């Protein structure tokens, strides 16, 4: 991001054409990542059946959830070095290019049915996401001038791309894996990433002057590399780090979707239909439920953005921190539906004799989605508003690292269900997140003061 981005000659619906290039790149990257994620825990927990394409590694639920939490944490923790390398050496544009190439290799290798290929592919994905994820988000912010009120809307559009990709990835990869085998699903995710990389190559012509290395001789911001932070910038850095606590709590709960809720869907949810669907038959594959959240985002993103716009016009509290706290509380209520679902499960010894209805999962994902729309795209925009130019990608990386820590928390909390049971875990998450959101609302005013009006007018 630069402090003086070029004036974009071409706009589409009032936004720079480059936004839509980044939209499609991120859409295909998330197609590949969420497609892989939708089947990852299911693959690890599937029983070993020699010669069968549905054979997995036969891990226990506890082992699977522990690995899932650690792996997804590493994916996002790599955003810190990925952002740092971009800020200090190569710029965001080249970092996204490098990350995309590593992701193509990683997802492609996962298609090989071998243990060495599985873990090698996952490592490459960790490094690739670390380079791509924080830097492409920072580039979105760099498309807009300081104080441009279209920035938040631009991030909502960008966020739509994330979730269209997540929806299509979980839906198609999950269906292909269920019908043809796990590694066909992983392979399809790799094809999606390759398409995204081709879009990026094509779209570079619309990203001139965006995401360049600010330490180069041609950069108008070169002098900022060695300039010390001002008091205002230090205060803004502090409030960003404090906001990361909200992020950790939010994603620590939300990411149960890929861990505990995914296994719960597979093992304790009645997924049988009274009719047959093309391609999948009467039983809905568990992985397809991972697409519900993204589907709801596609449906409700515009409505939520419009609501907050009208809310602000009425002069009501509409800061990013306020929206993030409200989003956390709304998301928490979704877990009460999972509490209800867990009460329907009947066990006789270790055998499940009655499973819960699918409707509770759908309702849980609905509230999770509304909460996410209030918190996540707003948080991305928030970071680009407050981060000093020379630490722009690093701070976005720190945001995603907080997301990664949330993923690790999600894995740890999910493991507790092995001893405490799903009812206690789902209820505990709902109550804790609600109380934490209320706490943020109570201390909102001093937190807002530390931003020095960054969301209303940029202060030098």
PEZIWO-V590286 format. One record per residue. RES is the residue in three letters. PSI is psi in radians with two decimals (* if undefined). NEAR is the number of other C-alpha atoms within 10 Angstrom. Layout:
RES:PSI:NEAR
RES:PSI:NEAR
This chain:
UNK:2.42:32
UNK:2.83:26
UNK:-0.18:16
UNK:1.14:16
UNK:2.61:18
UNK:2.67:15
UNK:2.15:11
UNK:2.16:16
UNK:-0.58:8
UNK:2.26:11
UNK:2.69:12
UNK:2.11:10
UNK:0.66:6
UNK:0.02:9
UNK:2.65:18
UNK:2.47:20
UNK:-0.53:20
UNK:-0.48:22
UNK:-0.70:25
UNK:-0.47:20
UNK:-0.84:22
UNK:-0.58:23
UNK:-0.89:27
UNK:-0.59:23
UNK:-0.84:30
UNK:-0.60:30
UNK:-0.82:27
UNK:-0.56:29
UNK:-0.73:31
UNK:-0.53:29
UNK:-0.84:32
UNK:-0.77:31
UNK:-0.87:24
UNK:-0.48:28
UNK:-0.81:33
UNK:-0.76:29
UNK:-0.57:26
UNK:-0.51:28
UNK:-0.06:27
UNK:-0.98:20
UNK:-0.60:24
UNK:-0.70:25
UNK:-0.81:22
UNK:-0.62:21
UNK:-0.22:21
UNK:2.51:16
UNK:2.69:15
UNK:2.10:15
UNK:1.79:12
UNK:2.27:9
UNK:-0.02:7
UNK:2.28:10
UNK:-0.27:16
UNK:0.13:18
UNK:2.38:17
UNK:-2.63:20
UNK:-0.11:15
UNK:0.48:16
UNK:2.70:18
UNK:2.89:13
UNK:-0.73:22
UNK:-0.78:18
UNK:-0.74:15
UNK:-0.83:23
UNK:-0.62:28
UNK:-0.79:20
UNK:-0.76:19
UNK:-0.81:24
UNK:-0.77:27
UNK:-0.76:18
UNK:-0.87:19
UNK:-0.52:22
UNK:-0.81:24
UNK:-0.65:22
UNK:-0.82:24
UNK:-0.50:28
UNK:-0.52:24
UNK:-0.20:24
UNK:-0.44:33
UNK:-0.99:23
UNK:-0.54:19
UNK:-0.73:29
UNK:-0.67:29
UNK:-0.79:25
UNK:-0.71:17
UNK:-0.81:28
UNK:-0.67:26
UNK:-0.44:17
UNK:-0.80:14
UNK:-0.22:18
UNK:2.86:24
UNK:-0.61:32
UNK:-0.83:24
UNK:-0.57:18
UNK:-0.70:27
UNK:-0.71:28
UNK:-0.84:18
UNK:-0.78:17
UNK:-0.72:24
UNK:-0.71:27
UNK:-0.73:17
UNK:-0.64:23
UNK:-0.68:29
UNK:-0.77:25
UNK:-0.77:18
UNK:-0.87:26
UNK:-0.59:29
UNK:-0.73:21
UNK:-0.56:23
UNK:-0.39:27
UNK:-0.29:20
UNK:2.26:16
UNK:1.34:14
UNK:2.56:11
UNK:-0.71:11
UNK:-0.67:11
UNK:-0.67:17
UNK:-0.90:18
UNK:-0.57:14
UNK:-0.76:15
UNK:-0.74:22
UNK:-0.67:19
UNK:-0.78:17
UNK:-0.63:21
UNK:-0.70:25
UNK:-0.88:23
UNK:-0.71:24
UNK:-0.79:27
UNK:-0.65:27
UNK:-0.65:27
UNK:-0.69:33
UNK:-0.83:30
UNK:-0.93:27
UNK:-0.54:33
UNK:-0.61:33
UNK:-0.61:25
UNK:-0.68:26
UNK:-0.65:28
UNK:-0.61:26
UNK:-0.80:25
UNK:-0.60:28
UNK:-0.22:26
UNK:-0.26:27
UNK:2.49:25
UNK:2.81:16
UNK:2.40:19
UNK:0.04:14
UNK:2.05:13
UNK:-0.02:13
UNK:-0.12:13
UNK:-0.85:23
UNK:-0.76:21
UNK:-0.68:18
UNK:-0.68:23
UNK:-0.53:22
UNK:-0.72:22
UNK:-0.82:19
UNK:-0.70:23
UNK:-0.53:24
UNK:-0.71:26
UNK:-0.74:25
UNK:-0.79:24
UNK:-0.44:25
UNK:-0.77:23
UNK:-0.76:29
UNK:-0.71:30
UNK:-0.91:28
UNK:-0.64:24
UNK:-0.90:32
UNK:-0.69:30
UNK:-0.92:24
UNK:-0.76:19
UNK:-0.72:30
UNK:-0.73:31
UNK:-0.75:22
UNK:-0.75:21
UNK:-0.67:25
UNK:-0.58:22
UNK:-0.70:16
UNK:-0.32:13
UNK:2.74:18
UNK:-0.78:26
UNK:-0.38:25
UNK:-0.65:21
UNK:-0.81:27
UNK:-0.68:30
UNK:-0.71:22
UNK:-0.67:23
UNK:-0.67:30
UNK:-0.67:28
UNK:-0.73:16
UNK:-0.73:24
UNK:-0.64:29
UNK:-0.69:22
UNK:-0.75:15
UNK:-0.68:26
UNK:-0.66:24
UNK:-0.69:12
UNK:-0.71:18
UNK:-0.77:22
UNK:-0.82:12
UNK:-0.70:11
UNK:-0.06:19
UNK:-0.49:15
UNK:-0.40:12
UNK:0.09:19
UNK:0.44:22
UNK:2.25:14
UNK:-0.03:20
UNK:2.27:24
UNK:0.33:28
UNK:2.77:23
UNK:2.08:25
UNK:-0.16:26
UNK:-0.05:20
UNK:2.77:13
UNK:-0.46:10
UNK:-0.19:10
UNK:2.30:14
UNK:-0.21:14
UNK:0.25:18
UNK:-0.68:16
UNK:-0.34:12
UNK:-0.30:16
UNK:-0.65:14
UNK:0.03:9
UNK:2.24:9
UNK:2.70:10
UNK:2.51:13
UNK:2.98:11
UNK:-0.72:9
UNK:-0.78:17
UNK:-0.65:19
UNK:-0.71:17
UNK:-0.72:17
UNK:-0.66:25
UNK:-0.71:21
UNK:-0.81:14
UNK:-0.53:18
UNK:-0.76:24
UNK:-0.65:15
UNK:-0.65:12
UNK:-0.41:22
UNK:-0.44:20
UNK:-0.69:17
UNK:-0.74:23
UNK:-0.76:26
UNK:-0.80:23
UNK:-0.78:23
UNK:-0.93:31
UNK:-0.43:23
UNK:-0.54:26
UNK:-0.85:27
UNK:-0.68:26
UNK:0.11:23
UNK:-0.36:25
UNK:-0.74:22
UNK:-0.18:26
UNK:-1.67:28
UNK:-0.78:27
UNK:-0.56:23
UNK:-0.80:24
UNK:-0.65:22
UNK:-0.72:21
UNK:-0.76:22
UNK:-0.72:17
UNK:-0.49:13
UNK:0.17:22
UNK:2.31:24
UNK:1.85:17
UNK:0.25:18
UNK:2.39:14
UNK:2.73:11
UNK:0.02:7
UNK:2.94:8
UNK:2.35:12
UNK:2.55:11
UNK:2.44:6
UNK:-0.65:10
UNK:-0.28:13
UNK:-2.54:12
UNK:-0.33:14
UNK:2.16:14
UNK:2.14:19
UNK:2.45:21
UNK:-0.64:22
UNK:-0.51:28
UNK:-0.47:22
UNK:-0.35:26
UNK:-0.30:28
UNK:-0.22:24
UNK:-0.78:21
UNK:-0.84:22
UNK:-0.66:27
UNK:-0.79:21
UNK:-0.61:21
UNK:-0.75:24
UNK:-0.67:19
UNK:-0.73:11
UNK:-0.13:17
UNK:-0.81:22
UNK:-0.71:15
UNK:-0.74:13
UNK:-0.75:16
UNK:-0.73:19
UNK:-0.72:13
UNK:-0.83:12
UNK:-0.56:17
UNK:-0.82:14
UNK:-0.63:12
UNK:-0.76:13
UNK:-0.66:13
UNK:-0.46:11
UNK:0.02:10
UNK:0.26:8
UNK:2.83:10
UNK:2.17:13
UNK:0.46:17
UNK:2.84:16
UNK:-0.72:23
UNK:-0.66:25
UNK:-0.81:19
UNK:-0.68:22
UNK:-0.71:28
UNK:-0.75:27
UNK:-0.73:22
UNK:-0.68:24
UNK:-0.75:33
UNK:-0.76:24
UNK:-0.78:23
UNK:-0.66:29
UNK:-0.64:29
UNK:-0.44:21
UNK:-0.52:26
UNK:-0.32:30
UNK:-0.51:21
UNK:-0.60:21
UNK:-0.55:26
UNK:-0.80:21
UNK:-0.74:17
UNK:-0.73:24
UNK:-0.41:22
UNK:-0.29:12
UNK:-0.28:14
UNK:2.25:16
UNK:2.21:14
UNK:2.50:11
UNK:1.70:8
UNK:-2.20:7
UNK:0.06:6
UNK:2.38:8
UNK:2.08:12
UNK:-0.30:11
UNK:2.28:14
UNK:2.90:20
UNK:2.82:21
UNK:2.65:19
UNK:-0.45:17
UNK:-0.57:14
UNK:-0.65:20
UNK:-0.77:23
UNK:-0.78:18
UNK:-0.67:18
UNK:-0.81:23
UNK:-0.54:27
UNK:-0.86:22
UNK:-0.62:22
UNK:-0.69:27
UNK:-0.83:26
UNK:-0.73:22
UNK:-0.74:26
UNK:-0.72:25
UNK:-0.51:27
UNK:-0.51:25
UNK:-0.87:24
UNK:-0.95:22
UNK:-0.56:23
UNK:-0.71:23
UNK:-0.69:24
UNK:-0.82:23
UNK:-0.68:23
UNK:-0.76:22
UNK:-0.75:25
UNK:-0.42:23
UNK:-0.69:22
UNK:-0.44:25
UNK:2.32:20
UNK:2.59:22
UNK:-0.74:21
UNK:-0.21:26
UNK:0.37:19
UNK:-0.94:27
UNK:-0.61:36
UNK:-0.77:26
UNK:-0.60:26
UNK:-0.65:30
UNK:-0.68:30
UNK:-0.65:25
UNK:-0.82:27
UNK:-0.49:26
UNK:-0.69:26
UNK:-0.68:28
UNK:-0.73:28
UNK:-0.71:28
UNK:-0.63:26
UNK:-0.68:28
UNK:-0.69:32
UNK:-0.72:26
UNK:-0.70:23
UNK:-0.75:31
UNK:-0.73:30
UNK:-0.81:20
UNK:-0.70:23
UNK:-0.65:27
UNK:-0.50:23
UNK:-0.40:16
UNK:-0.37:17
UNK:-0.57:12
UNK:-0.79:9
UNK:-0.49:10
UNK:2.69:13
UNK:-0.65:22
UNK:-0.85:17
UNK:-0.70:15
UNK:-0.85:21
UNK:-0.73:27
UNK:-0.74:18
UNK:-0.74:17
UNK:-0.79:22
UNK:-0.80:24
UNK:-0.79:15
UNK:-0.81:14
UNK:-0.64:24
UNK:-0.82:20
UNK:-0.66:14
UNK:-0.71:18
UNK:-0.72:22
UNK:-0.68:15
UNK:-0.75:12
UNK:-0.73:20
UNK:-0.59:17
UNK:-0.50:10
UNK:0.38:10
UNK:-0.74:15
UNK:-0.87:12
UNK:-0.57:10
UNK:-0.74:19
UNK:-0.63:18
UNK:-0.57:13
UNK:-0.30:18
UNK:-0.21:23
UNK:0.72:18
UNK:0.40:13
UNK:-0.51:19
UNK:-0.22:19
UNK:-0.79:12
UNK:2.39:13
UNK:2.23:14
UNK:2.19:14
UNK:*:8
